[in-house]
Amino acid sequence: MQYSGKDSTGSSTKIVTGFLAMVLPFVEQGNLKGLYDQRYGFDDVTNQAAANTSVNVYLCPSAPGERKTPIYAGWNMGWTTDVSALDPNLTGIATDYQGVRGIHIVDSSGAWSDANSKVGILSETATDFADITDGTSNTILLFEMAGKPANWISGKTVEVTNAQFYGYGPWVGNNGVMVWNYNKKGQSRCGAADDCLHYINVNNEGAPYSFHPGVVTVMLADGSTRSLPETIDRHIFVNLSMKADGNVIGEY
C-alpha cells in the first residue's frame, strides 16, 4: 500500500506499508500490530520500535548472519544508489519471504521484456481470487529471498555498493518484488544479454534465494508450499509467477 501523506513531523511524504505488516494479527502478532502506526510509513522514526522487532515466522532458521537491515524507501530518497545516503538510525529486522509483484522475462526467442508490475498477486492494484485465473495452485504468492542484509551471490557474500539493494529487506517494508533475471554467476541482473536466464539461488538482491541446497521454498496462492529446484526451467518459473497468463503448469 502506497499513498501520499504526512510523516510524524508533518512533512509531505510517500507512506508505504508492506503486506507483512498488514497481516500481523493473522500470525499471532496482534501486539506488534498495535505498536506499528499505520498512519506513517515503515521508514518513519515513529515505527522504529516495531521495525526492529523480530518476527520469527518471517525468518528462515537456515538463513545466517546479522538480520538487522538498513531501511531504504526509494520514493522518499530520490531513488539514490548512494549507500552513504542511508540513515544509520533507520533500521529494521529482515524478512526471508517476499511476494511476487512482477517479473523480468527472457522469452524462448531470447527477447527480453521489462517487468510487468501487474502479473503477480502482490501487484500495484488489489488482487481478488477471481483475478488468479491460472488457479491458486498454479500461482506463486510468496518465495524465499533469504539472507539480508548481506548480499549473497551463488553461495558467497559480496560488498553492497548500491543502496537500492536494501529496497527489499525489512519485514515492515516493500514486500512485493519485481523479480530479476541474472546471469549464471548471479553477478549481473540484466535484459537480453547472454546467459541472463537464471532466477533461483543466484542472487538475493531481487530473486528467490535460499540456504537449502538446490531448492527454494515457495508458497502458492492456495496456501500450500513447494520446494522448487534451482534447475527448474525458467519458463515454468515465469508461468508460476504470473496469475493470469493462461499458461497453466501441470506437474513440474
N, C-alpha and C positions, 0 to 999 in steps of 0.2 A: 504494500500500500504506500503510495507516494502522493503528496499534495503540498501546496504552498501554505505556509502558516507563519507563526512566530515562535522563536526559541524562548528559553526561560528568561532571557534578558530583554525580551520584547522586540528583538531584531527579526527582520524578514528572513525566512529560510525555507528549504525544502524539508518536509517532515516525512521520514521513511520509517515504517515499522515492518519487520520481516514476519513471515508466517509462523516461524518457530516461536516468536513472542506471542502471537495471537492464540496459539493452541496450548499455552502453558497449563490452563485448567484441566485439559484432557490428558495430560501426562503427570498428574498429581503434583502440580506446581502452582496451586492457587495462591499461596502466599507470595511467591515470586511475581505472579501476575499482578498482585496488588502493589508490589514495590515498583514495577515498571510503569511509568507515567506516559500513557499513550498520547497525551496532549503534545508531547515533544518527541523529537526524533531519537533514534538509537545513538546518534552522535552528540546528543545534548548532555552536558555535565550532570544534569538532574538525574539521568539514568545510569550513572556510573556504578552505583551500588548494585543495581540489577545486572548490568552488563558484565560485571566481574564476579558474578555468582555462577558457579559451575552447575550444569545440569547433566547428570550422569547419562541420562537416556539419549542425549545429543552427542555423546562421545563414544568412540570405539575404544575398547580396552586395549586393543593391539597397537594403537597409534602412540608413538613415543614422544618424549621431549616436553618442553615448555608448551603450555596451552593458552597462555595469555597473549593476545594478538593486538597489534595497533588497530585503531579504528580509522577507516578510510571511507568518507562519504563524498564521492566524486562530484556529485551535483552541487555540493556546497564548498568544493575546493578547486573548482575550475578544471576538474579532471587532470590535475597535475600529475606528472610522473616522478616528481622530485621527492625522494624518501625523506629528505630533511624537512619537508613541509608537514610531516606527520606530527601531531601534537602528542608528546610523550605522556601527557596527563589524560589522554583519552584512549582507553584500552577496553578489551572485552575478552571473555573466555570463548575459545573457538567452538565451533561445531564441526563434526566429521560427516555431516549429512546435509546435502543440498538438493534443491529441486530443479527440474528441467523447465527453463523458460523458452529457450530456443537452441538451435544447433547450427554450427557451420558445417558445410557439406562439400565433399568432392564426389561427384556422381560417377557412374560407371564409365562415362566417356572421358573422365579426367577433368571436367569442367568444375569450377568452384563457384558456389553461391554463398553470399553473405548470410549471416544468421537471420532467421525469421523469428521475431520475438513472440509470435502467436502460435507456434506449433506445439509448444509444451503446455502442460497443465497449469503451471505457475506462470502464466503469461501476464501481459500488461493489462489485460481485461479479465473479468471474472470468468471462471470456467464452471459450467454445470456438468453433471454426469451425462446429460444428453449431448453435450459437445464432444464427448470422448467416443466418437463413432467407430473407432477401431476396436473398442472394447476395453474395459478396465483391466482385464487380464492380459492385454497386449500392449499396455502403455506404461512407461516408467513414470512414477511420481517423484521418488527420491533416489539418490545414489550416494555412495561413499565418495567423499573428496577429502581424505583424511590427512592429518599431519601438520596443519597450520598451527603456528605462524611460520614454520620452516617451509622453504620451497624444496620439495622432493622431486627429483628428476631421475627416473629409472633407478631407483634404489639409493640415491645419494643426495645429500643436501648441497645446495648452492647458495651463494650470497644473493639476497634480494636487492636489486638495483632499480626497480620500478615500483613506485608507491602503489600503482593500481593493482599489484599482486594482492594487496590486502582488501580489495573491494569485496571479495567473498572470504569470509573467515569467521567473525564473531556470530554467535547464535542470535544475537539481537538484531543483526544487520540484514543486508540484502541476501536472501536465500534462494533467489531464482536465477540460475546460471545460464548464460548464453554459452553453451558448451563448445569448446575449441577443438579443432583437429591439430595434431602435431606430427612432426617427423618421427622416425622410429626411435631416435635417441631422446625425444622429448625436449630438445633444445630450442625448437622454433615452433611457435604457433603460426599457421600460415594458410595461404589460399591455394591457388593452383600451382604449387611448387612440387618438385619431385619428392615422393615419399611422405607427403603430408596426409597420411591415411590412417592415423592411429589416434584412438581416443582413450584407451584404458591402461592405467598403470604406467604412463609415460611422464606425466607432469601434473602435480596437484594444484597448479595455478587456476585452471578453469576447465577441468575434465575429471572423470572418475579416477580415483586413486585409492588404493587400499594397502594394508600391510598383511594381507592374506595371500600367500604365494599363488600367483597365477590366476586369481579371480578378483572380482569386485562385487560387493553386495548391492542389490537394488531392491527398492520396494515398488511394486506395481500399484496401479490405482485401485485395485480391488483389495489392497491391504496385505497381500502375500509378498514374500521375499524370495528372491532368486540369487544365485551366485552365477554371474556371467564370466566366462573365461576371457582373459585378456586377448586371446586369439580369435574371438568372435568376429565373424565377417562384419566389416564396418557398415555395410548396407543394412544388415539386420539390426545393429545397434541404432542406426539412424531411424529406422522404421519404428523401433520400440520407443524411441524418444518423442515421436510425433503422435498426437492424439487423434488425428483425423486425416491422414494422408491416403487412406484407402488400401495401404499395403499391410494386411493383417498377417502376422507371423504365426506359423504353426509351431512345430517342435524346433527347438534350437539349443 
